[in-house]
Amino acid sequence: MNTSSTSLPADRQSKLKQEAAEYAVQFVQSGMVVGLGTGSTAIFATRRIAKLLKDGTLKNIVGFATSKFVWAQAQQSGIPLMEQAMLSKIDLTIDGADEVDPQLNLIKGGGGALFREKIVAQASEREIIIVDDSKLSPCLGTHHTLPVEVNPFGWQSQMRFLQSLGARATIRCNADGAQFVTDSGNMILDCDFGLIADPTDLAAKLGARAGIVEHGLFLGIASDVIVASESGVRHLKRTP
């Protein structure tokens, strides 16, 4: 049984994230269009790709960023980028997750980019998720709330709707107390549903509601999950 990295020092947990990211980058090949995920784990993959491009190990890579922050990071690192309006097929995306269940379903959106991340994930031939082992759980909702991105117009109606489904919902704010605004100009409501026994049913209810732009349930999307722990790196694959 692996020891959870939640008890590890921050520098060691950061090292595990880097190990997972660098393992995933081995699947990137020259000539690919690569989705660049948002978050503290995925940024290690972006940096690794940039290094391999610089030393000539990789060639003719085109990146597609899942957030404005990652776009800026990739530009600074010298990764050629596809214009965001020109999204087509992506060969492979490397991204992080906030929680992973045994079926490789995910909760994402802790970094606030869930809408754009899901667009990129669904356009990808292969979605590789990189995590340290603290992100594994027996059931979604065990360790992380569910982010729900909502349009500011009539947002209180969405708050009431989420509460009617059993959520304790709070408006996401920045560290300075100002309301968080996504790259698409929306709000995020962080929703504590407790253990999500039927994520497929919840995803359907959220997806059918006008005003909810996107939710952080990524179901059946991840093809691979790379897990780094103190005992090494594991590669989990979705079974057909």
C-alpha positions in Angstrom: 0.0 0.0 0.0 1.4 3.4 -1.0 1.9 6.1 1.6 -0.1 9.2 0.8 2.0 12.1 -0.2 -0.2 14.5 1.8 2.1 14.0 4.8 5.2 14.8 2.8 7.1 18.1 2.9 6.1 20.5 0.1 9.4 20.1 -1.7 9.1 16.3 -1.8 5.5 16.5 -3.0 6.7 19.0 -5.7 9.3 16.4 -6.7 6.7 13.7 -7.1 4.7 16.0 -9.4 7.7 16.6 -11.5 8.4 12.8 -11.7 4.9 12.1 -12.9 5.1 15.0 -15.5 8.5 13.9 -16.9 7.2 10.3 -17.1 4.2 11.5 -19.2 6.3 13.6 -21.5 8.0 10.4 -22.9 4.8 9.8 -24.8 5.2 13.1 -26.7 6.7 12.6 -30.2 8.0 15.0 -32.7 5.4 16.5 -35.0 2.6 16.3 -32.4 0.0 18.8 -31.4 0.1 18.7 -27.6 -2.4 20.1 -25.2 -0.8 21.9 -22.3 -2.6 21.5 -19.0 -3.1 24.1 -16.2 -2.0 23.6 -12.6 1.1 23.0 -10.5 1.7 19.5 -11.8 1.0 20.1 -15.5 3.4 23.0 -15.6 6.3 20.6 -15.0 5.3 18.9 -18.3 5.3 22.2 -20.2 8.8 23.0 -18.9 10.0 19.5 -19.8 8.6 19.8 -23.4 10.3 23.2 -23.7 13.6 21.8 -22.6 13.4 18.9 -25.1 12.5 21.3 -27.9 15.5 23.5 -27.1 18.0 20.6 -27.1 16.6 19.1 -30.3 15.2 15.9 -28.8 11.7 17.0 -29.9 11.0 18.8 -33.1 7.9 20.4 -34.8 5.8 20.4 -31.7 2.8 22.7 -31.6 1.2 23.4 -28.2 -2.4 24.3 -27.3 -2.7 26.0 -23.9 -5.7 25.4 -21.6 -5.4 28.8 -19.9 -4.0 32.3 -20.4 -1.4 31.5 -17.7 -0.1 28.4 -19.5 -0.2 30.3 -22.8 2.2 32.9 -21.3 4.4 30.2 -19.7 4.6 28.3 -23.0 5.5 31.4 -25.0 8.2 32.4 -22.6 9.6 28.8 -22.8 9.7 28.9 -26.6 7.0 26.4 -27.4 5.2 27.2 -30.7 1.5 27.6 -30.0 -1.7 27.1 -32.0 -4.1 30.1 -32.1 -6.9 29.4 -29.6 -9.6 30.0 -32.2 -8.0 27.4 -34.4 -8.4 24.3 -32.2 -8.5 21.1 -34.2 -7.5 17.6 -33.3 -4.9 17.3 -30.5 -2.7 14.2 -30.5 -2.0 14.2 -26.8 -2.8 16.3 -23.8 -1.0 16.2 -20.4 -2.9 17.7 -17.5 -3.4 17.3 -13.8 -6.4 16.4 -11.7 -7.6 17.2 -8.2 -9.1 13.7 -7.5 -9.0 10.3 -9.4 -11.3 7.4 -8.6 -10.5 3.7 -9.4 -12.3 4.0 -12.8 -10.0 6.9 -13.7 -12.9 9.4 -13.5 -11.7 12.8 -12.3 -12.6 16.0 -10.5 -10.7 18.9 -12.1 -10.9 22.6 -11.9 -9.0 23.5 -8.8 -6.9 25.8 -10.9 -10.0 27.4 -12.4 -9.6 26.3 -16.0 -12.1 23.4 -16.1 -14.1 24.8 -19.1 -11.1 25.2 -21.3 -9.5 22.0 -20.0 -12.5 20.0 -20.9 -12.7 21.4 -24.4 -9.1 20.5 -25.0 -9.5 17.1 -23.3 -12.4 16.1 -25.6 -10.5 17.2 -28.7 -7.6 15.0 -27.7 -6.8 11.5 -29.0 -5.1 10.7 -25.7 -5.6 12.4 -22.4 -2.8 11.7 -19.9 -3.4 12.8 -16.3 -0.5 13.3 -14.0 -0.8 13.2 -10.2 0.9 12.4 -7.0 -0.7 9.6 -5.0 -2.5 12.0 -2.7 -5.0 12.6 -5.5 -6.3 9.0 -5.6 -9.5 8.2 -3.8 -12.1 5.4 -3.6 -14.9 7.8 -4.5 -15.0 11.2 -6.1 -15.9 13.8 -3.5 -13.8 12.1 -0.8 -11.1 14.7 -0.8 -12.1 17.5 -3.1 -15.1 19.7 -3.7 -16.6 19.9 -7.2 -15.9 23.2 -9.1 -18.9 24.4 -11.2 -18.3 27.3 -13.6 -21.4 29.5 -14.0 -22.3 32.5 -16.0 -22.6 35.6 -13.8 -26.0 36.3 -15.3 -28.6 34.9 -12.8 -25.9 33.1 -10.9 -27.9 32.9 -7.7 -30.4 30.7 -9.5 -27.6 28.3 -10.2 -26.6 28.5 -6.5 -30.1 27.5 -5.5 -30.2 24.7 -8.0 -26.9 23.2 -6.8 -28.1 23.4 -3.2 -31.3 21.6 -4.2 -29.0 18.7 -5.4 -27.5 18.6 -1.9 -24.4 20.7 -2.4 -22.9 23.2 0.0 -21.8 25.8 -2.5 -19.5 28.7 -2.0 -18.2 31.4 -4.4 -14.6 31.0 -5.2 -12.4 34.0 -4.3 -8.8 34.9 -4.8 -6.3 35.1 -1.9 -7.1 38.8 -1.5 -10.8 38.1 -1.1 -11.8 39.4 -4.5 -14.1 37.1 -6.5 -12.3 34.7 -8.8 -13.0 35.2 -12.5 -12.2 32.5 -15.1 -10.4 33.2 -18.4 -13.9 33.1 -20.0 -15.3 35.7 -17.6 -17.3 33.4 -15.5 -17.6 32.6 -11.7 -16.8 29.3 -10.0 -19.0 27.8 -7.3 -17.1 25.2 -5.3 -19.7 22.5 -4.3 -19.3 20.0 -1.5 -21.6 17.1 -2.4 -19.9 14.7 0.0 -19.3 11.4 -1.6 -20.6 11.4 -5.2 -22.1 7.9 -5.4 -23.4 8.4 -9.0 -21.2 10.9 -10.9 -22.8 10.1 -14.2 -26.2 11.1 -12.9 -24.8 14.3 -11.3 -23.0 15.2 -14.5 -26.2 14.8 -16.5 -28.1 17.1 -14.2 -25.4 19.7 -14.2 -25.0 19.6 -17.9 -28.7 20.1 -18.6 -28.9 23.3 -16.6 -28.8 26.6 -18.4 -26.3 29.0 -16.8 -23.9 26.2 -15.8 -21.1 26.7 -18.3 -19.2 23.5 -17.2 -18.6 21.3 -14.3 -15.4 19.6 -13.0 -16.5 16.0 -13.5 -14.3 14.5 -16.2 -15.9 11.1 -16.8 -14.5 8.6 -19.2 -12.0 11.1 -20.6 -8.7 10.1 -19.1 -6.9 7.4 -21.2 -3.9 7.2 -18.9 -3.2 8.3 -15.3 0.5 8.6 -14.2 0.8 8.4 -10.4 4.0 9.3 -8.6 4.5 8.1 -5.1 7.4 7.4 -2.7 7.5 3.9 -4.0 7.9 4.9 -7.7 5.8 5.9 -10.7 2.7 3.8 -11.8 1.0 4.0 -15.2 -2.7 3.3 -15.0 -4.7 2.8 -18.2 -8.4 2.9 -18.9 -9.7 -0.5 -19.7 -11.8 -0.6 -23.0 
